[in-house]
Amino acid sequence: MCDKGKVKVTFTLPEIALYFRVCERTIIRWCRAGKIPHYKVGKAYRFDFEEVKKQLSNDSELKRLLG
């Protein structure tokens, strides 16, 4: 079922790294550690921005790292 009127904002690996001001390798480490929600399309990482924000608000370690 589709939510009408809601647009899902999806970031790529370089975009999410730029948003958090960290290198792409750091984002990949966070993904592997389960700290940041993601999914893969082939070999490419994709991030649902709303899910990432929700995870960030629940993860005190990430909050501390990002200031």
C-alpha positions in Angstrom: 0.0 0.0 0.0 1.3 3.4 -0.9 1.1 6.5 1.4 -0.3 9.2 -0.8 1.3 12.5 -0.5 4.4 11.2 1.3 7.7 11.3 -0.5 10.4 9.0 0.8 13.7 10.7 0.9 16.5 8.3 0.0 20.2 9.1 0.3 23.1 7.5 -1.4 26.4 6.7 0.5 28.2 9.9 -0.6 25.1 12.0 0.3 24.7 10.6 3.8 28.4 10.9 4.4 28.3 14.6 3.4 25.2 15.2 5.5 26.9 13.8 8.6 30.3 15.3 7.6 32.2 12.0 7.9 34.0 9.9 5.3 32.1 7.2 3.4 34.2 4.5 5.1 32.8 5.6 8.5 29.2 5.3 7.2 30.0 1.8 5.9 31.4 0.9 9.4 28.3 2.2 11.0 26.2 0.1 8.6 28.1 -3.1 9.4 27.9 -2.4 13.1 24.1 -1.9 12.8 24.2 1.7 14.0 22.6 3.2 10.9 19.6 1.6 9.0 20.3 1.0 5.4 19.5 -1.3 2.5 21.6 -2.3 -0.5 20.7 -2.2 -4.2 23.3 -4.4 -5.8 26.5 -3.1 -4.2 25.2 0.4 -3.6 24.1 1.5 -0.1 20.8 3.4 0.2 19.4 5.2 3.3 15.9 6.2 4.1 16.4 9.6 5.7 13.5 9.3 8.1 14.7 6.0 9.4 18.2 7.3 9.9 16.9 10.4 11.8 14.8 8.1 14.0 17.8 5.8 14.7 20.0 8.9 15.5 17.5 10.2 18.0 17.6 6.7 19.8 21.4 6.1 19.7 23.2 8.2 22.3 26.6 7.1 21.0 26.0 8.4 17.5 24.6 11.6 19.0 27.8 12.1 20.9 30.0 11.4 17.9 28.1 13.8 15.7 27.9 16.5 18.3 
